[in-house]
Every structure is written in structure tokens, then in C-alpha cells.
Amino acid sequence: MKHEFKHRVIYQDTDAEGVVYYANYLGYFERGRTELLRQLGIHLKDLKEQHNIIFAITRVECDYRSPAHYEDELAITTQIEEVSAATIVFKQEVLRGDQALVSARITGCAVGAKNLRPVRLPESLRQLAAQ
């Protein structure tokens, strides 16, 4: 399953040259992961309240190919590449039209909300994420 959302670059996203500041792409990717999980019926608030689990990002591999600019309309795509006992690996891209501007592979690890130690994902969640 691939999720996509549109985002128009606003002034706040850019540096003095009107180019999207590199760290803002991580925010776009965060929103993409959250929305993909929501589409799968996995709500992060419920995961914390019912299972005491939150996600910690443990790895980000990001390739910046071309800059986005103020007023560009972007599409942020997200899909799950791999699911293990405690981690989910996401493949994400920022596109302007058909042009891939930024691509990333981001790993999230399930951790206990109180002790921040790795925990197993509930089997039902692993099955949903593996779809």
C-alpha cells in the first residue's frame, strides 16, 4: 500500500533563498508515516494508550537530489518496505510532478512509552503493517 498527500511549500518551509530547508523534509516524512498508519487503522495515540508503545526513529537514510522551492506543490509518498518484530521500515519520497526530489528509508522501532526500551509490536499491528 502506498499513501500520498499533497503539500504546497509555504514561506515558513524555506530559507532566505526560497529553497526548502533540508530538515523540513523530515517533517513531511513524519506526516506521511502518520497518515499511512492511520489509513491502515493504526492510530499512534491509541497505540500508546492501549499498548504503552510509541515509535522512536532509529535510522534515516536520505538522498537529496533536487531542491523544492516556495509555492511548489509536492506529493509525499509513503509505503512500508519491511516489518519485523519491533521495527517498521518506511520508503518515502518527495515528488514535484514526476520528479523525485528527496527519497528516504526511515526505520521506526517500537519502544515502551515509559522506559523507551524496544518492545515487540502486537501481532495484529504487524499483520496490518505487512499488508
C-alpha positions in Angstrom: 0.0 0.0 0.0 1.3 3.5 -0.9 0.0 6.6 0.8 0.3 10.1 -0.8 -0.5 13.5 0.4 -0.1 16.9 -1.2 1.8 19.8 0.3 2.3 23.3 -1.1 5.5 24.8 0.1 4.9 27.8 2.3 7.3 30.6 3.2 7.9 29.0 6.7 9.4 25.9 5.0 12.1 27.8 3.2 15.4 29.5 3.8 16.3 33.1 2.7 16.7 31.9 -0.9 13.2 30.4 -1.1 14.5 26.8 -1.0 13.0 24.2 1.3 15.3 23.8 4.3 16.6 20.3 4.3 15.4 19.3 7.8 11.8 20.2 6.8 11.7 17.1 4.6 11.9 15.0 7.8 8.7 16.7 9.0 7.0 16.0 5.7 8.0 12.3 6.1 6.7 12.2 9.7 3.3 13.4 8.5 3.4 10.8 5.7 4.2 7.9 8.1 1.5 9.0 10.5 -1.1 9.2 7.7 -0.2 5.9 6.2 -0.5 4.2 9.6 -3.8 6.0 10.2 -5.1 4.7 6.8 -4.2 1.2 7.9 -6.2 1.7 11.1 -3.2 2.2 13.3 -3.6 5.3 15.4 -0.5 6.3 17.3 -2.4 7.8 20.2 -4.3 4.5 20.7 -1.1 2.5 20.4 0.3 4.5 23.3 -2.8 4.4 25.4 -3.7 0.8 24.9 -0.3 -0.9 24.5 2.1 1.6 26.1 4.0 1.7 22.8 5.5 4.6 20.9 7.9 4.7 17.9 11.4 6.0 18.0 13.1 6.8 14.7 16.4 4.8 14.8 17.7 5.3 11.3 17.2 7.8 8.5 18.8 7.4 5.1 18.0 10.4 3.0 19.1 11.4 -0.6 18.6 15.0 -1.7 18.5 15.2 -5.5 16.9 18.5 -6.3 15.5 21.4 -4.2 11.9 22.3 -3.7 11.0 26.0 -3.7 8.5 28.3 -2.2 5.0 27.7 -3.8 5.9 24.3 -5.3 3.2 21.7 -5.0 4.7 18.5 -3.7 3.5 14.9 -3.3 4.9 13.0 -0.4 4.6 9.2 -0.8 5.0 6.6 1.9 5.0 2.9 1.9 6.0 0.2 4.3 9.1 -1.7 3.0 9.6 -4.1 5.9 8.1 -5.2 9.2 9.9 -7.1 11.9 9.2 -8.0 15.5 9.9 -4.5 16.7 10.6 -2.3 13.7 8.9 -0.9 10.6 11.0 0.4 7.7 9.3 3.0 5.5 10.2 4.0 2.0 9.3 7.7 1.3 9.7 10.2 -1.5 9.0 13.9 -2.1 7.9 14.5 -5.7 7.3 17.6 -7.8 5.2 16.2 -10.6 7.1 13.1 -11.8 10.5 14.4 -10.5 11.8 12.7 -7.3 13.4 15.5 -5.2 14.1 13.6 -2.0 14.0 9.9 -1.1 14.4 8.3 2.2 14.4 5.0 4.0 13.4 5.5 7.6 13.3 2.9 10.4 11.0 3.2 13.4 11.4 1.0 16.4 8.6 0.2 18.9 9.6 1.2 22.4 7.8 1.2 25.7 6.4 4.7 26.3 7.8 4.9 29.9 11.2 3.1 29.7 11.9 3.8 26.0 13.3 0.2 25.6 12.5 -1.8 22.4 9.3 -3.9 22.6 7.6 -6.3 20.2 4.8 -5.0 18.1 1.5 -6.6 18.7 0.9 -9.4 16.2 -2.3 -7.7 14.9 -0.3 -4.5 14.2 2.5 -6.4 12.4 -0.1 -8.0 10.2 -1.8 -4.7 9.4 1.5 -3.1 8.6 2.6 -6.0 6.4 -0.4 -5.7 4.1 
